[in-house]
Amino acid sequence: MQFLKQDLDGGHYHWATGDEHLYTGQPSRRRFDKNNGNQVLFLINFYSSLSERVSLKEGKTIERRILDELPEDAKSEVAVFNWLRKLALPV
């Protein structure tokens, strides 16, 4: 399942038009901004692509964890992705 902008609960995101193409492939060492909607969607979709079965509820759980629990030292996409994996989220 591909998560879309309208699937996110947060209304605080900024959406830079034209940046969507930047967030493809695998997470990189690029600085992660949890207020960048395109980047949050990218990480949710990448993380969920590793599982055969992902629900909307699970994607929203990932979003909520990023917003509420992301450690300050998780500064890159790779660091955020590795943090998500350590949480053993249900995906």
C-alpha positions in Angstrom: 0.0 0.0 0.0 1.3 3.4 -1.0 0.8 6.1 1.7 -0.4 9.4 0.3 -0.4 13.0 1.6 -4.1 12.7 2.6 -3.3 9.7 4.7 -1.1 11.7 7.1 -2.7 13.0 10.3 -0.3 15.9 10.9 -1.5 19.2 9.6 1.8 21.0 10.3 3.8 19.7 7.3 5.4 21.9 4.7 5.2 20.6 1.1 7.8 21.9 -1.3 6.5 21.4 -4.8 8.9 19.7 -7.1 10.8 18.0 -4.3 8.9 14.7 -4.6 11.5 13.4 -7.0 14.2 13.8 -4.4 12.6 11.2 -2.1 13.0 8.0 -4.1 15.2 4.9 -3.7 16.7 4.2 -0.3 17.2 6.5 2.7 20.4 8.5 2.5 22.6 10.6 4.8 20.4 13.6 3.8 19.3 15.6 6.8 15.8 14.5 8.0 13.2 17.1 8.7 10.1 15.6 10.4 8.1 18.7 9.3 8.8 17.9 5.6 5.7 16.0 4.5 7.4 14.6 1.4 10.3 13.2 3.5 8.0 11.7 6.1 5.9 10.0 3.4 9.1 8.7 1.8 10.3 7.1 5.0 6.9 5.6 5.8 6.6 4.2 2.3 10.1 2.9 2.2 9.7 1.2 5.6 6.4 -0.3 4.7 7.8 -1.6 1.3 9.8 -4.1 3.3 6.7 -5.9 4.4 4.1 -7.7 2.3 1.2 -6.5 4.4 0.9 -2.9 5.6 -2.3 -1.2 6.7 -3.2 2.5 6.9 -3.2 2.1 10.7 0.4 0.9 10.8 1.5 3.8 8.6 -0.2 6.3 10.9 1.6 4.6 13.8 5.0 5.2 12.1 4.0 8.8 11.5 3.0 9.3 15.1 6.2 7.7 16.4 8.3 10.0 14.1 6.5 13.1 15.3 6.4 12.2 19.0 9.3 10.0 19.8 12.1 10.6 17.3 15.4 11.0 19.2 17.3 14.3 18.6 20.4 12.4 17.5 18.5 10.8 14.5 19.4 13.5 12.1 19.6 11.7 8.7 17.1 9.5 6.8 19.3 6.5 7.5 19.3 7.2 11.2 15.6 7.6 11.3 15.1 4.4 9.3 17.4 2.4 11.6 15.6 3.8 14.6 12.3 2.7 13.2 13.7 -0.8 12.6 14.8 -1.0 16.2 11.3 -0.2 17.4 10.1 -3.4 15.8 7.0 -1.7 14.5 4.3 -4.0 13.3 5.0 -3.9 9.6 
